[in-house]
Structures are given as C-alpha cells and as structure tokens.
Amino acid sequence: MVNEAVQQSATPTIDYLLFYVNGNRVIEHHAEPDWTLLWYLRNKLDLTGSKLGCGEGGCGACTVLVSRCVDRDSGALEHRTVNSCLAPLCSVDGCHVVTIEGIGSVAKSNMHPAQSRIAEMYASQCGFCTPGIVMSLYGTLTSSDHPHTSLTIQDIEDAFDGNLCRCTGYRPILDAAKTFAKDINTLPCKDSSASKSISTTLDKCLSFAEESNKEIAKVEFPQELREYIPEFTHIKGSTIEWYRPVTLHELLRLRSTYPKEITKVEFPQELREYIPEFTHIKGSTIEWYRPVTLHELLRLRSTYPGGASKLVYGNTEVQIETKFKHLKYPRFICVTNIEELQQMKRTPTSLIFGAGVTLTRLQAKLAQWNDPKVDGGVCQALIDQLKYFASTQIRNVASLGGNIVNASPISDVNPVLQAAGAVLELHRAEANSVRHIPITDFFLAYRRVAMIDDEILVNIHIPLQLSTNKTFLRSY
C-alpha cells in the first residue's frame, strides 16, 4: 500500500543516468529500471563480447569490470568484477564499465596480455565463456586490493570461482592466468631430459609400414638426431629474440617476465568528481529510486511500504525473482549510496557492520580484525564460510544485510551470525524509531522475517565473546 499522505520533499532529483563504457561517455535519458547492464551493452551499445549464459550469475560469461571513485579527496578507486546479467543498468550511474572490447582486440592490434596469454596457452575452444574469463583475470590484475606485482597463484585461482568453462578444461586457463603470479617460480617442474617422448601415432604408422609388401624409398634419418634431446634455447638476433622452452615451468617463467606493466583502461576524470544525487527513473512499468541519505531512504520506504517497493543492493536475488520466478515489483529503491549502511567498526564489546557492506569488503575487514583471543573465533568462522559463498562476482556486489533479510534457508552466513548472538538494528521513519532484535528472533518461517513493512535494516552488531572451556565458535 502506498502512503499518499507522505509528500515528496523538495530534494533535487536526477532523472537520467551518467556513466562511461570503455572510456566513452554515456548519458541515458530513457532508461528502464528492469534493463540489465548486459542487455544494454549488447542491444543498445552493440558490445556483444559479453555473453548471456545462465542469466543467474552462475557461469560468469557476462563478467565485466565496474569501477567507481570511492573517495574524491584521495582519488581512491574501487574496481569490481560483476555479473552484468544481474546488475541493473541504473546501478552503474557514476561508474566506469569496462568490457572485453575495451581492453583490446585483434582488429586493433592491441590485445591485452590477459587476452594474448589465454590464446597462446590454448585456454579457449568454443570461446563462449572466454570473454568472462579474461575479464575476471583483468579485474584481478587491476584491482586496487591486489596490485598485479603482489598476486599469488592462490589469489588468481580464487578469482576464477565465478567462471565456468564447459569444453576447454581449467588447466590451460589456470596455466595462462598463473603466468601473472609473483610466485610462479615455486611451481614444481620436471627435467624434460629425464624421459623421452613417445608418439603412439608414429608407432601405429610404423606398424602399417611393416605390413606393406612394397618397399618405399626414404631419406635416412641422421643417427645423431635419434639421440637428440631438446634443451632450452635462446637465439638473439639483430632485432628479434627467439626462445624455445622445453618444460611448462620454463614457458610459464618466460611469459611471466613480459610485460612488467599491466595496462589498464583509464578511469574517466569526470567520474572522479562525480557526486551522487537523489535519482528517480520513471520507466514504462517500473520506477527506480536512488536515495543518497538515510533520511531519504526511510522517507521513501515509509511512502512505499511492504510490496509497494523492493529494496535492492547487488540485485543478485531480486533479478532471479523477476526473471525466473516472474515476481513483479512496481518500484525499486537502490540503497548503494547510503553512507550509514557502509560503516565497519570495532568497539571493545562488539563488531558493527552496516547492512550495505558487500561480502567482499566484509571478507577483507574480517581478515584484518581476525584474532580469536579478542573475538572468540567469530571472524575466522565467517571467513571460512565466505570463502565458499557464491563467487567473486556475486560477493563483489551482494550485501550482508541483503543476505540476512532475504532469509534464505541455505544462507552460509546466517547460521554463524545466530551462533555468535548477532543483534540487528532496524530503523523506521515514524518518530525516528530504532529497535534492536536478536537475529535468533528475526527469522519466523521460510522467507519470513520479523520486520515491519517500512523498516530498514541499518546495522548488524556482533558481540565479542571470548572462548572459554565451555564455549567456542567454529564453522565447517
């Protein structure tokens, strides 16, 4: 039910989208809130490199890089690989989107190392999933959290947890990606001279030759070459050098040497000075609101309580509901720009996380705070669960609060929060109401929670309880 008595304030409202794609400025005045980023890239911008596979964020064929300026004073940037089949177009306002076409192409003779190494290491067959795999690798190499010079083999393997390949096999893909790892030289290698190669195809051909009655003239093969053992070779010409490695280890080492610098698509200067404003996109059937203060969010939710609106953050669940379950929502309220939902702080008695903290940011902060002597094991328990939670692309956009309110019976996080005695902080616009409820009392039934129609989950409080000889917290 819509509360018509609540009037919209005189807040300046933006009704269009401003973003960049591969360095090109895009202003969209006629966006529909139900358009996904992938649909727009393929159908409006003719950028068909990103593929539609599963349509539910599972295969990674649609992966693109989305960057935004998170601190205008320092110029700090945040780079995230996301599933463009799930990301609403409206969610990239003020962002820079980089697709497979933006990092390089054969036609322009400017292939990025992430592309060329996939090709050179035979890491692509049908090629449908390859753009997403390349973009996951590119996103890892350009991430501010992991400068490419500090990437380990494990970092690179973890970055591919959201990409599926149905024909190539993962070994050549990972071999190509690992050439960027700083610890590539730690891979075990075998001496190629220890064993001679055997060709079963040649054996079969020789058996046919022996059965033939006709003598076939042939040039004798030199005896010396019968005992020839290939060795690592380097021919330095006047303008070109030739290398011939004879082990996979040598090949990976050579490929990890050049180039030293990983090229990046430059972040547009205009977006460094971008200031988010209250936005209202009125589509033909759906409306999109993006408040930028908690006050605006509470007012909107009070105006459109319950089923009159749907809160979205990463859209990883709502897109599944609308596309596959055919649920209809008249309004979306995007909560990605609410500062109060982004806080992460530790007090002497508790850990406090804003409901809008992404699972990727949560992982990083938990790793920083992890100390069983202080937290009783809750940080490590959550870290252990998050490692297997969805994929990198999903964790980059999905929020902690969204996972809780969604009340999924298969949530990897909620059981740990229940065991830790977490308390939820809920806000309402009416009389600036704030209430706290233990998470154990929050879940009522399948997909049902103890929230009033116009309440907003703002913070999650996790009490710090030291392990004793009677209690401890672990997750498996």
C-alpha positions in Angstrom: 0.0 0.0 0.0 1.3 3.4 -0.9 1.1 6.1 1.8 -0.2 9.0 -0.2 -0.2 11.3 2.9 3.6 11.4 2.8 4.7 14.2 0.4 7.9 14.1 -1.5 10.3 16.8 -0.3 11.9 19.4 -2.5 15.1 17.3 -2.8 16.7 18.0 -6.2 16.0 14.9 -8.4 18.1 13.5 -11.3 16.1 11.6 -13.9 18.8 10.3 -16.2 22.0 8.1 -16.0 25.6 9.2 -16.5 28.3 6.6 -16.8 31.2 5.6 -19.0 31.7 2.5 -21.1 35.3 1.7 -22.2 36.2 5.3 -21.8 33.2 6.7 -23.7 30.7 8.9 -22.0 27.1 7.7 -22.0 24.0 9.7 -20.9 20.8 7.7 -20.9 17.6 9.7 -20.6 15.2 6.8 -21.3 16.4 4.0 -19.1 14.0 1.3 -18.0 14.7 0.1 -14.4 14.3 -3.5 -15.4 17.1 -3.3 -18.1 20.2 -5.2 -17.0 23.6 -3.9 -17.8 24.3 -6.9 -20.1 21.1 -6.2 -22.1 22.1 -2.6 -22.6 25.7 -3.4 -23.6 24.5 -5.9 -26.2 21.3 -4.3 -27.5 22.0 -0.6 -27.2 25.8 -0.2 -27.5 26.3 -3.3 -29.8 29.1 -4.6 -27.4 28.4 -8.3 -27.9 31.6 -9.6 -26.5 30.0 -10.1 -23.1 27.8 -13.2 -23.3 24.5 -14.3 -21.8 24.9 -17.8 -20.4 22.9 -18.9 -17.4 21.3 -15.5 -16.7 21.5 -16.0 -12.9 25.1 -15.1 -12.1 26.4 -18.7 -12.1 28.6 -19.1 -15.2 30.5 -15.8 -15.4 30.3 -15.4 -19.2 28.8 -12.0 -18.8 31.6 -10.7 -16.4 32.6 -7.0 -16.8 34.6 -4.6 -14.7 32.8 -1.8 -12.9 34.9 0.9 -11.3 33.9 3.9 -9.2 35.6 6.7 -7.3 35.1 6.0 -3.6 37.0 9.0 -2.2 37.1 12.2 -4.2 39.7 13.7 -1.9 42.3 10.9 -2.3 41.1 9.8 -5.8 40.8 6.2 -4.5 39.1 3.9 -7.0 37.2 0.6 -6.4 37.3 -2.0 -9.2 34.8 -4.9 -9.1 34.1 -7.7 -11.5 30.4 -8.2 -11.7 27.8 -10.3 -13.4 26.3 -7.9 -15.9 23.3 -10.3 -16.4 22.3 -9.4 -12.8 23.4 -5.8 -12.5 20.6 -3.3 -13.2 21.6 -0.6 -15.7 20.5 2.0 -13.2 23.1 0.7 -10.7 26.1 1.9 -12.8 25.2 5.6 -12.6 28.5 7.4 -11.9 30.6 4.3 -12.7 33.0 3.2 -15.4 32.2 -0.1 -17.1 35.0 -1.9 -18.9 34.1 -4.8 -21.3 36.2 -7.3 -23.2 36.1 -4.9 -26.2 37.6 -2.1 -24.1 40.8 -3.8 -23.1 42.0 -4.7 -26.6 41.2 -6.6 -29.8 42.9 -8.4 -32.7 41.3 -5.9 -35.1 43.1 -3.0 -33.4 46.3 -5.0 -32.9 46.3 -4.0 -29.2 45.5 -7.2 -27.4 45.9 -7.1 -23.7 48.3 -9.6 -22.1 45.3 -11.2 -20.3 43.8 -11.9 -23.8 47.0 -12.9 -25.6 48.1 -15.4 -22.9 44.8 -17.1 -22.9 45.2 -17.6 -26.7 48.9 -18.6 -26.5 48.3 -21.2 -23.8 45.4 -22.8 -25.7 43.0 -21.8 -23.0 40.0 -21.3 -25.3 38.0 -23.6 -27.5 34.4 -22.6 -28.4 35.2 -19.2 -26.9 31.7 -18.5 -25.4 33.0 -18.3 -21.8 36.4 -16.7 -22.7 35.3 -13.0 -22.5 34.2 -13.5 -18.9 37.3 -15.4 -18.0 39.5 -12.7 -19.5 37.6 -10.0 -17.6 37.9 -11.9 -14.3 41.7 -12.1 -14.9 41.8 -8.4 -16.0 39.8 -7.4 -12.9 42.2 -9.3 -10.7 45.3 -7.7 -12.3 43.9 -4.2 -12.0 42.3 -4.5 -8.6 43.4 -1.9 -6.1 43.3 -4.6 -3.4 45.8 -6.8 -5.2 48.4 -5.0 -7.3 49.5 -7.4 -10.0 53.1 -7.4 -8.7 51.9 -9.0 -5.4 49.4 -11.5 -6.9 50.0 -15.1 -5.8 48.9 -18.3 -7.6 46.2 -18.8 -4.9 44.9 -15.2 -5.5 44.5 -15.9 -9.2 42.8 -19.3 -8.6 40.4 -17.7 -6.2 39.5 -15.0 -8.7 38.0 -17.7 -11.1 35.5 -19.1 -8.6 32.7 -17.5 -10.6 33.6 -18.7 -14.1 32.6 -21.9 -15.7 34.0 -23.5 -18.8 32.3 -26.4 -20.5 34.8 -27.5 -23.1 38.4 -26.2 -22.6 39.1 -27.6 -19.2 40.5 -25.5 -16.4 44.2 -26.4 -16.5 45.2 -24.4 -19.6 43.0 -21.5 -18.3 44.7 -21.5 -14.9 48.2 -22.0 -16.5 47.7 -18.9 -18.6 46.5 -16.9 -15.7 49.2 -18.1 -13.3 51.9 -16.5 -15.6 51.0 -13.3 -13.9 51.7 -14.6 -10.4 54.7 -13.4 -8.4 55.3 -17.0 -7.1 55.2 -18.7 -10.4 58.7 -20.0 -9.9 57.6 -22.1 -6.9 55.7 -24.5 -9.2 57.3 -27.9 -9.2 59.0 -28.8 -12.5 60.4 -31.9 -14.1 63.6 -32.3 -16.0 62.5 -32.8 -19.6 65.6 -34.9 -20.3 64.6 -37.5 -17.8 62.1 -39.1 -20.1 61.8 -39.5 -23.9 58.6 -38.6 -25.7 56.7 -41.4 -27.2 54.2 -41.0 -30.1 51.6 -43.7 -30.3 50.5 -42.2 -33.6 54.0 -42.9 -35.0 54.0 -46.4 -33.7 50.8 -47.1 -35.5 52.1 -45.7 -38.7 55.2 -47.9 -38.5 53.1 -51.0 -37.9 51.3 -50.3 -41.2 54.6 -49.8 -43.0 55.9 -53.2 -41.8 52.8 -54.9 -43.3 53.4 -53.4 -46.7 55.0 -55.6 -49.3 56.1 -52.6 -51.3 59.5 -51.1 -50.4 59.3 -47.3 -50.0 62.4 -45.3 -50.7 63.3 -42.9 -47.9 65.9 -40.5 -46.9 67.7 -41.9 -43.9 67.2 -40.1 -40.6 70.5 -39.0 -39.1 71.7 -41.2 -36.3 72.8 -38.2 -34.3 69.2 -36.8 -34.2 67.9 -40.1 -32.9 69.7 -39.2 -29.7 68.9 -35.5 -29.8 67.5 -34.1 -26.6 65.8 -30.7 -26.9 67.2 -28.1 -24.5 66.3 -24.5 -23.5 67.4 -22.4 -26.4 67.8 -18.6 -26.8 68.7 -17.1 -30.2 69.4 -13.3 -30.0 69.0 -11.8 -33.4 69.8 -8.2 -34.5 66.1 -7.1 -33.9 64.3 -10.2 -32.6 64.9 -12.8 -29.9 63.8 -16.4 -30.2 63.2 -18.6 -27.1 62.4 -22.3 -27.0 61.5 -23.6 -23.6 61.2 -27.3 -23.1 59.2 -27.5 -19.9 55.9 -25.9 -18.9 57.8 -24.4 -15.9 60.2 -22.6 -18.3 57.3 -21.4 -20.5 55.4 -20.0 -17.6 58.5 -18.3 -16.3 59.2 -16.7 -19.7 55.6 -15.5 -20.0 55.6 -14.0 -16.5 58.6 -11.9 -17.4 57.0 -9.7 -20.1 55.4 -7.2 -19.8 56.3 -5.9 -16.4 53.5 -3.3 -16.5 49.9 -4.3 -16.9 48.0 -1.8 -19.0 44.7 -0.5 -17.6 41.7 1.3 -19.1 41.9 4.8 -17.7 39.2 5.8 -15.2 37.4 8.9 -16.6 38.4 12.2 -14.9 34.8 13.3 -14.8 33.8 10.4 -12.6 36.5 11.3 -10.1 34.4 14.4 -9.3 31.0 12.7 -9.6 28.7 13.4 -6.6 25.7 11.0 -6.3 22.3 12.7 -6.1 18.8 11.6 -5.4 17.7 9.9 -8.6 14.3 8.9 -9.9 14.0 7.0 -13.1 10.4 6.5 -14.2 10.1 3.6 -16.7 7.1 2.5 -18.6 6.1 -0.1 -15.9 8.7 0.3 -13.1 10.2 3.2 -11.1 13.7 3.3 -9.8 14.7 5.5 -6.8 18.2 6.0 -5.6 18.3 8.0 -2.3 21.7 9.2 -1.0 20.9 9.8 2.7 19.3 7.5 5.3 16.6 10.1 5.8 15.6 9.9 2.1 15.6 6.1 2.3 13.4 6.0 5.3 11.0 8.5 3.8 10.8 6.5 0.6 10.2 3.3 2.5 7.5 5.0 4.6 5.8 6.2 1.4 6.1 2.8 -0.3 6.0 0.2 2.4 5.8 -3.6 2.0 5.2 -4.8 -1.5 4.8 -1.2 -2.9 8.6 -1.2 -3.3 11.6 -3.5 -3.2 15.0 -2.6 -1.8 17.9 -3.6 -4.0 21.7 -3.5 -3.5 23.5 -6.0 -5.7 20.3 -7.4 -7.3 21.7 -10.9 -7.1 18.5 -12.3 -5.6 15.8 -9.9 -7.0 16.9 -10.5 -10.6 16.4 -14.2 -10.1 12.9 -13.5 -8.6 11.8 -11.3 -11.5 13.4 -13.4 -14.3 12.7 -16.9 -13.2 10.0 -16.7 -10.6 8.2 -13.9 -12.5 7.6 -11.7 -9.5 6.6 -8.2 -10.2 7.7 -5.1 -8.3 6.3 -1.6 -9.1 9.3 0.2 -7.6 13.0 -0.5 -6.8 14.8 1.5 -4.2 18.6 1.3 -4.6 20.5 1.6 -1.3 24.1 1.5 -2.5 24.8 5.2 -1.7 23.7 5.4 1.9 26.7 6.2 4.0 25.2 4.8 7.2 24.9 1.4 5.6 28.6 1.3 4.7 30.2 1.5 8.2 32.5 -1.1 9.7 33.8 -0.6 13.2 35.0 -2.5 16.2 34.3 -1.5 19.8 35.6 -3.1 22.9 32.4 -5.1 23.1 31.2 -5.7 19.5 31.8 -5.7 15.8 29.4 -3.4 13.9 28.8 -3.8 10.2 26.5 -1.7 8.0 23.8 -3.6 6.2 25.2 -2.3 2.9 28.7 -3.7 3.4 29.5 -6.1 0.5 30.6 -9.6 1.2 34.0 -8.8 -0.4 34.6 -5.8 1.9 33.4 -7.9 4.8 35.9 -10.6 4.0 38.8 -8.1 3.8 37.8 -6.4 7.1 37.4 -9.8 8.9 40.8 -10.8 7.8 42.2 -7.6 9.2 40.5 -8.0 12.5 40.8 -11.8 12.9 42.1 -12.6 16.4 40.5 -15.5 18.3 41.8 -14.1 21.5 39.7 -11.0 21.0 36.7 -12.2 19.0 36.3 -15.8 20.3 36.6 -17.2 16.7 33.7 -15.4 15.1 35.9 -13.6 12.5 37.5 -16.9 11.4 34.2 -18.7 11.3 32.7 -16.1 9.0 35.9 -16.1 6.8 35.6 -19.9 6.5 32.0 -19.6 5.3 32.5 -16.7 3.0 35.3 -18.5 1.1 32.7 -20.8 -0.4 29.9 -18.2 -0.6 28.7 -17.9 -4.2 31.5 -16.4 -6.4 33.8 -13.4 -6.6 31.4 -11.5 -8.9 28.5 -12.1 -6.5 30.4 -11.3 -3.4 31.6 -8.0 -5.0 28.0 -6.7 -5.1 25.9 -8.7 -2.7 25.4 -7.1 0.8 25.5 -8.6 4.2 22.1 -7.0 5.1 20.5 -8.3 1.9 21.6 -11.8 2.7 20.1 -11.6 6.1 16.7 -10.0 5.1 16.4 -12.4 2.2 16.1 -15.1 4.8 17.3 -17.9 2.5 17.2 -21.3 4.2 20.6 -22.1 2.6 22.4 -19.0 3.7 26.1 -19.6 4.6 26.3 -16.6 6.8 23.1 -16.6 8.9 23.9 -19.7 11.0 27.2 -18.2 12.0 25.6 -14.9 13.0 23.0 -16.8 15.0 25.7 -18.8 16.8 27.5 -15.6 17.5 24.4 -14.0 19.1 24.2 -11.1 16.5 21.7 -8.3 17.0 20.0 -6.4 14.2 19.4 -2.7 14.3 16.2 -1.6 12.5 15.1 1.9 11.7 11.8 3.5 10.7 10.9 7.0 9.6 8.0 7.2 12.0 9.2 9.1 15.1 12.8 8.2 14.1 12.1 4.8 15.6 15.1 2.5 16.2 14.8 -1.0 17.6 17.2 -3.9 18.2 16.2 -7.6 17.7 18.4 -10.7 18.3 18.9 -12.5 15.0 17.6 -15.7 16.6 14.2 -14.0 16.9 14.3 -12.4 13.4 13.5 -15.4 11.3 9.9 -16.5 11.6 9.4 -19.1 8.8 10.5 -19.8 5.2 11.4 -16.4 3.7 9.6 -14.6 6.6 11.2 -12.2 9.0 10.2 -10.0 11.9 10.2 -6.7 10.1 7.5 -4.0 9.9 6.7 -3.1 6.3 8.5 0.2 6.4 11.5 -0.8 8.5 15.1 -0.8 7.2 18.0 -2.9 8.5 20.8 -0.5 9.1 23.4 -2.3 11.2 24.5 -5.8 12.4 26.0 -5.9 15.8 28.1 -9.0 16.7 29.1 -9.2 20.4 32.7 -10.1 21.2 32.7 -13.2 23.4 36.0 -14.8 24.4 36.3 -18.6 24.0 36.2 -20.4 27.3 36.5 -24.0 28.4 32.7 -24.2 28.0 32.1 -22.4 24.7 33.8 -21.9 21.3 32.7 -20.9 17.8 33.7 -22.7 14.6 32.1 -23.1 11.2 32.5 -26.0 8.7 
